[in-house]
Amino acid sequence: TNEWHGSIYELLRNDRFDARNYFSSTTEPFKRNQFGASLGAPIIKEKLFIFGNYEGTRQRLGVIQRGLYPTQTLLSGNFAGQNTIYDPLTLNPAGTERQPFSGNVIPASRINPVAKNFFPYIPVVNGPTVQGANLTGTPVQKLNDDQDTVRVDWIISPKNSLFGRQTWQDAPLTPASLVPLGGTLVTSGGRNEVAQLTTMVTSTTVNVFRLYHSYAQLFGEQVP
């Protein structure tokens, strides 16, 4: 229209009124903000108009997860109270007997240094093993979604009009994970453009000529 029009909005949800998951000791974190704005205005009255809008979403969602991991005691080589651990270097020539490690503890010097490099990526357990899990947590999944649209309309003549529109979206999703390097970062986005010429050929015939382009991406990559 020949007048300026616009809007602005915000929608908020959170975990204040959410119920607790059966497997979680507390309510999972949840925050969702949807916000945006739009504006339309004439560039040249009766001839050229522009409209644009933006919408963003920010979501933080706690996801209950359970897992079974070696304890810090086991990682140090102490298997006291566990099944007997035998020293492979004590195998007799006949290959029939081996000697157990003293106290069922593997000496620190015998733990492979390459294997030790992975220890920082193993989470510290937070409880005894119950139903096949000794670690329970509520890591947070993160979504940052941004979208915008711009459209221009041109009244060329009483019989001809032209418009062009461009829409863009970028919405990366970071997974929730109990462990470092856990899950896959999903890169989601898209672009599309359209241009359309509408011509009134006669009082009963209208011709529409349209060009359209669309591109979407959905890739996964290891979480750093």
C-alpha positions in Angstrom: 0.0 0.0 0.0 1.0 3.7 0.0 1.2 3.6 3.8 3.8 2.4 6.1 2.9 -0.8 8.0 4.9 -2.9 10.5 4.8 -5.3 13.3 7.0 -6.6 16.1 6.5 -9.7 18.3 8.0 -11.9 20.9 6.9 -15.4 22.1 8.5 -16.9 25.2 8.3 -20.4 26.6 10.2 -21.9 29.5 10.3 -24.9 31.8 8.5 -23.2 34.7 5.3 -25.2 34.1 6.9 -28.4 32.7 6.6 -31.8 34.3 9.8 -33.6 35.3 11.0 -36.5 33.1 10.7 -39.9 34.9 14.4 -40.5 34.6 15.5 -37.1 35.7 15.9 -35.7 39.2 14.9 -32.2 38.1 12.9 -30.6 35.3 14.9 -30.5 32.1 16.0 -27.0 31.1 13.8 -25.5 28.3 13.9 -22.0 26.9 12.3 -21.0 23.6 12.2 -17.5 22.3 10.6 -16.7 19.0 10.8 -13.0 17.9 10.6 -11.0 14.8 9.5 -7.9 13.0 8.1 -6.8 9.6 7.9 -3.6 7.7 6.2 -2.6 4.5 6.4 0.8 2.8 6.1 2.6 -0.6 9.3 3.6 -2.4 7.4 5.4 -5.1 3.7 6.0 -4.4 1.4 4.0 -6.6 4.4 2.4 -8.4 7.1 0.8 -6.2 6.7 -1.0 -2.9 9.0 -2.9 -0.5 8.3 -5.4 2.3 10.6 -7.2 4.6 10.4 -9.4 7.6 12.7 -11.2 10.0 12.1 -14.1 12.4 14.5 -15.6 14.9 14.2 -18.6 17.2 16.5 -19.4 20.1 15.8 -22.7 21.8 17.7 -24.4 24.6 16.2 -27.9 25.4 17.5 -30.2 28.0 17.5 -33.9 26.9 17.7 -36.6 29.6 20.5 -39.1 28.7 21.9 -42.1 30.4 25.1 -44.1 29.8 27.5 -46.7 31.2 31.2 -45.6 31.4 34.3 -46.8 33.2 34.8 -45.2 36.6 37.9 -43.2 37.5 39.1 -46.1 39.6 38.9 -48.5 36.7 40.7 -46.0 34.4 43.5 -45.9 36.9 44.0 -49.6 36.6 42.4 -50.7 39.9 40.1 -53.6 39.2 39.8 -54.7 42.9 36.5 -56.5 43.4 36.1 -57.1 39.7 36.9 -60.2 37.6 40.5 -61.3 37.8 42.8 -59.4 35.5 45.8 -61.5 34.2 49.2 -60.2 33.2 49.6 -61.2 29.5 53.4 -61.0 29.9 53.4 -63.8 32.4 52.1 -66.4 30.0 54.3 -69.6 30.3 56.0 -71.1 27.3 53.3 -73.7 27.0 50.7 -71.0 26.8 48.6 -72.6 29.5 49.1 -70.4 32.6 49.2 -66.7 33.4 49.7 -64.8 36.7 47.1 -62.3 37.9 48.1 -58.7 38.6 48.9 -58.2 42.2 45.7 -57.0 44.0 44.0 -57.0 40.6 45.6 -53.6 39.9 47.3 -52.9 36.7 50.4 -50.8 37.3 50.2 -47.2 35.9 53.4 -47.9 33.9 51.6 -50.7 32.1 48.7 -48.6 30.9 49.2 -47.7 27.2 50.0 -44.0 26.9 48.0 -43.8 23.7 45.0 -45.0 25.5 45.5 -42.4 28.3 45.0 -39.7 25.6 41.4 -40.7 25.4 40.7 -40.6 29.2 39.8 -36.9 29.2 36.9 -37.6 26.8 35.4 -40.2 29.1 32.9 -38.5 31.5 33.1 -38.9 35.2 30.2 -41.1 36.4 27.8 -39.7 39.0 26.3 -42.7 40.6 26.3 -46.5 40.9 25.4 -48.7 38.0 21.6 -48.9 37.9 19.7 -50.5 35.1 22.8 -50.5 32.9 23.8 -46.9 33.5 26.1 -45.1 36.0 25.8 -41.6 34.5 22.7 -39.6 34.1 22.5 -36.0 33.0 20.5 -33.4 31.1 22.7 -31.9 28.5 21.2 -29.0 26.5 20.4 -29.0 22.8 20.8 -25.6 21.1 18.9 -24.3 18.1 19.6 -20.9 16.6 17.2 -20.3 13.7 17.2 -17.1 11.6 14.9 -16.3 8.7 14.3 -13.2 6.6 12.3 -12.2 3.5 12.5 -9.2 1.3 9.9 -8.5 -1.5 9.7 -5.7 -4.0 6.6 -5.0 -6.1 6.6 -2.7 -9.2 3.4 -1.6 -10.9 4.9 -1.0 -14.4 1.6 -0.1 -16.0 -2.1 -0.8 -15.6 -1.5 -4.0 -17.4 1.9 -5.1 -16.2 3.3 -5.7 -12.7 6.5 -7.3 -11.5 7.6 -8.6 -8.2 10.8 -10.2 -6.8 11.2 -12.0 -3.5 14.2 -13.4 -1.7 14.0 -15.7 1.4 16.9 -16.9 3.5 17.2 -19.2 6.5 20.1 -20.4 8.6 19.3 -22.9 11.5 22.3 -24.7 13.0 21.4 -27.3 15.6 23.9 -28.3 18.3 23.1 -31.7 19.8 22.9 -32.5 23.5 25.6 -34.9 24.6 26.9 -36.3 27.9 30.4 -36.7 26.4 32.8 -34.4 24.6 32.8 -34.7 20.8 29.3 -36.3 21.2 26.7 -36.0 18.5 26.6 -34.2 15.2 26.2 -30.5 14.6 23.5 -30.2 12.0 23.9 -27.3 9.6 20.5 -26.5 8.1 19.7 -23.6 5.8 18.2 -22.5 2.6 17.8 -19.8 0.0 15.2 -19.2 -2.6 14.4 -16.4 -4.9 11.5 -15.7 -7.3 10.7 -13.1 -9.9 7.3 -12.9 -11.6 5.9 -10.7 -14.4 2.1 -10.6 -14.6 0.6 -9.2 -17.8 -3.1 -8.6 -18.6 -3.2 -9.6 -22.3 -6.9 -9.1 -22.7 -9.9 -8.5 -20.3 -10.2 -12.3 -20.0 -6.5 -13.5 -20.5 -3.6 -13.1 -18.0 -0.1 -14.2 -18.7 2.3 -15.1 -15.8 6.0 -15.5 -16.4 8.0 -16.7 -13.4 11.6 -17.5 -12.6 12.4 -19.4 -9.4 15.5 -20.7 -7.7 15.8 -22.7 -4.5 18.8 -24.1 -2.6 18.7 -26.1 0.6 21.5 -27.6 2.7 21.5 -30.2 5.4 24.9 -31.2 6.6 26.3 -32.9 9.6 29.7 -32.5 11.1 31.4 -33.7 14.3 30.8 -31.4 17.3 34.2 -29.7 18.2 
